[in-house]
Amino acid sequence: SKSGVWSMNGVAAGTAGWFRLKTNAEAVGGILSTTLARLDGSVAVSGADMNLSNIVIAIGAPTTVDSFTWTQPAA
């Protein structure tokens, strides 16, 4: 378990409903790739994979992640 505050500033205006986390290409030598790790999920105020207190995103406005859950099946 990791604690801390996840936050971001909006780069586009709209209503969040989906997210993607991906490996930073710069961390692996700056090579553009279609095979780097990715994780997609749902966004909502509650009951989603990632919950935000406000799902309306404005350009340049800060948004804080209230909760994030990722479950991976056992191999």
C-alpha positions in Angstrom: 0.0 0.0 0.0 1.3 3.4 -1.0 0.0 6.7 0.4 0.3 10.2 -1.0 -1.7 12.6 -3.1 -2.2 12.0 -6.8 -3.1 15.1 -8.6 -3.0 16.5 -12.1 -3.8 19.7 -14.1 -6.4 19.4 -16.9 -4.9 19.4 -20.4 -8.4 19.3 -22.0 -11.9 20.3 -20.9 -14.6 17.7 -20.5 -16.1 15.1 -18.3 -13.8 12.3 -17.2 -15.1 8.7 -17.7 -11.9 6.7 -18.6 -8.2 6.8 -17.8 -5.0 5.3 -19.1 -1.8 4.9 -17.1 1.2 4.0 -19.2 5.0 3.6 -18.9 6.9 6.8 -19.4 8.7 6.4 -22.7 11.5 8.7 -21.5 12.2 6.3 -18.6 13.0 3.6 -21.1 15.3 5.5 -23.4 12.9 7.9 -25.1 11.9 5.3 -27.6 8.3 5.6 -28.8 6.6 2.2 -28.4 3.3 0.5 -28.9 4.3 -2.2 -26.4 4.9 -0.3 -23.2 2.8 -1.2 -20.2 -0.7 0.3 -20.1 -3.6 0.1 -17.7 -7.1 1.4 -18.6 -10.0 1.9 -16.3 -13.2 3.7 -15.5 -13.5 7.2 -13.8 -16.4 8.4 -11.7 -17.2 10.2 -8.5 -17.7 6.8 -6.8 -17.8 3.1 -7.7 -15.2 3.3 -10.5 -11.6 2.1 -10.8 -10.5 5.7 -10.2 -12.7 8.1 -8.2 -12.4 11.9 -8.5 -14.3 14.3 -6.3 -15.1 16.2 -9.5 -15.2 14.5 -12.9 -15.6 17.8 -14.8 -12.1 18.7 -15.9 -11.1 22.2 -16.9 -7.9 23.2 -18.7 -5.2 24.1 -16.2 -7.4 23.3 -13.2 -6.1 20.9 -10.5 -7.9 17.6 -10.0 -7.2 15.2 -7.2 -7.7 11.4 -7.2 -9.8 10.4 -4.2 -9.3 6.7 -4.7 -7.7 4.2 -7.1 -8.2 0.5 -7.2 -6.4 -2.1 -9.4 -7.1 -5.8 -9.1 -5.0 -8.3 -11.0 -6.1 -11.9 -11.3 -3.6 -14.5 -10.0 -1.6 -16.3 -12.7 
